[in-house]
Amino acid sequence: MVANIIMAQGFAKFFINMAYSSIYVYTSELFPTVIRSIGMGTSSAVGRIGSMSAPYVVWLVHVHILLPYSIVAVLAFVCAGLCFLLSETKDAPTLENMDSVNNNNDSTELTENGKLPLEPSKEKEEMGELLLNQSYPA
C-alpha cells in the first residue's frame, strides 16, 4: 500500500511539473507582445495558489486516507477537460499589439516573417509630429 502511494505521488509530481512548465510555453503564444509579461506573470501567480493550498489538502489525510488524492484527481480531470476549451496556437501568427487582437480575422495579411503587420497608432504619429516640430534651445 505504501509503495503504491509513493509511486502515485511520483507520477503526480511528474505530471504537475509538465503542466506547470506548459504555462510558460502556452501563455507566450497566447498573449500579444505588449502584455505578454503581464499575462505570464498572472498565469504563474494563479499557479502558485495551488502551492499555497497544498498543506491544507494534505491535512485532509486525517479525515480520510484517500481524500487528498481524490481531491487532486478530481481537480486534475476538471483541468484536463478545461484544456480542450483553450484556443489552438499551432501555426498561428503571434499577436504583436492590442490592435491585432481586435482585428484578428482571416483577412489579415501577414508580413514576410509570418507576423501580423505593425501599424503605427494615431497617438504615436501625433507624438512623432510633436517631437519633429519642437524647437530646442541652443
C-alpha positions in Angstrom: 0.0 0.0 0.0 2.8 2.4 0.9 4.7 1.6 -2.3 1.6 2.4 -4.3 1.1 5.7 -2.6 4.8 6.7 -3.2 4.5 5.7 -6.8 1.3 7.6 -7.3 2.9 10.7 -5.7 5.9 10.4 -8.1 3.6 10.2 -11.1 1.6 13.2 -9.8 4.7 15.3 -9.3 5.9 14.4 -12.8 2.6 15.5 -14.4 2.3 18.6 -12.2 5.8 19.7 -13.4 4.8 19.1 -17.0 1.6 21.1 -16.6 3.4 24.0 -14.8 6.1 24.1 -17.5 3.5 24.4 -20.2 2.2 27.6 -18.7 5.2 29.4 -19.9 5.0 28.0 -23.4 1.3 28.5 -24.0 1.0 32.0 -22.5 3.9 33.2 -24.5 2.0 32.3 -27.6 -1.4 33.4 -26.4 -0.9 37.0 -25.3 0.1 39.9 -27.5 3.7 41.1 -27.1 2.7 44.3 -25.4 1.1 42.5 -22.5 2.9 39.1 -22.6 4.8 39.7 -19.4 1.7 40.6 -17.5 -0.2 37.5 -18.8 2.7 35.2 -18.0 3.1 36.7 -14.5 -0.6 36.4 -13.8 -0.6 32.8 -15.0 2.3 32.0 -12.8 0.7 33.7 -9.8 -2.5 31.8 -10.2 -0.5 28.6 -10.4 1.1 29.4 -7.1 -2.4 29.4 -5.4 -2.2 25.6 -5.7 1.1 25.6 -3.9 -0.4 27.6 -1.1 -3.4 25.3 -0.7 -1.3 22.1 -0.7 -0.7 21.9 3.0 -4.4 22.2 3.7 -5.2 19.4 1.2 -2.5 17.2 2.8 -4.0 17.8 6.2 -7.2 16.1 5.0 -5.5 12.7 5.3 -6.6 12.9 8.9 -10.2 12.9 7.8 -9.8 10.0 5.3 -6.7 8.5 3.9 -7.8 8.8 0.3 -9.4 12.3 0.5 -6.3 14.3 -0.6 -5.7 12.0 -3.5 -9.4 12.2 -4.5 -9.4 16.0 -4.5 -6.2 16.2 -6.5 -7.6 13.6 -9.0 -10.9 15.4 -9.5 -9.1 18.8 -10.0 -6.7 17.2 -12.5 -9.6 15.8 -14.5 -11.5 19.1 -14.4 -8.4 21.0 -15.6 -7.7 18.4 -18.3 -11.3 18.9 -19.6 -10.9 22.7 -19.5 -7.7 22.4 -21.6 -9.9 21.4 -24.5 -11.5 24.9 -24.4 -8.2 26.6 -25.0 -7.5 28.1 -28.4 -5.1 26.3 -30.8 -1.8 28.3 -31.3 -0.1 25.9 -33.7 0.9 27.7 -37.0 -0.9 30.8 -35.8 0.9 34.1 -36.0 1.8 35.7 -32.8 -0.1 38.8 -31.9 2.2 41.9 -31.7 -0.2 44.6 -30.4 -3.7 45.1 -29.0 -5.0 46.2 -32.4 -4.1 42.9 -33.8 -6.2 41.2 -31.1 -9.3 43.2 -32.1 -8.7 42.8 -35.8 -7.7 39.1 -35.7 -9.6 37.6 -38.6 -8.8 35.5 -41.7 -8.4 38.6 -43.9 -5.3 39.8 -42.1 -2.3 39.7 -44.3 1.0 38.6 -42.8 4.4 40.1 -43.3 7.3 38.1 -44.8 8.3 36.7 -41.5 4.8 35.4 -40.7 3.9 38.1 -38.2 1.0 40.4 -38.2 1.9 43.8 -39.6 2.5 46.6 -37.1 0.6 49.7 -37.8 1.6 52.9 -36.0 -1.3 54.2 -33.9 -2.5 57.8 -34.2 -1.0 58.6 -30.8 2.4 57.6 -32.0 2.1 59.6 -35.2 1.0 62.7 -33.3 3.8 62.2 -30.8 6.3 61.9 -33.6 5.0 65.1 -35.2 5.2 67.0 -31.9 8.8 65.9 -31.5 9.8 66.9 -35.0 8.1 70.3 -34.9 9.6 71.2 -31.5 12.3 73.7 -31.3 15.1 73.2 -28.7 17.0 76.0 -27.0 20.6 76.4 -28.2 
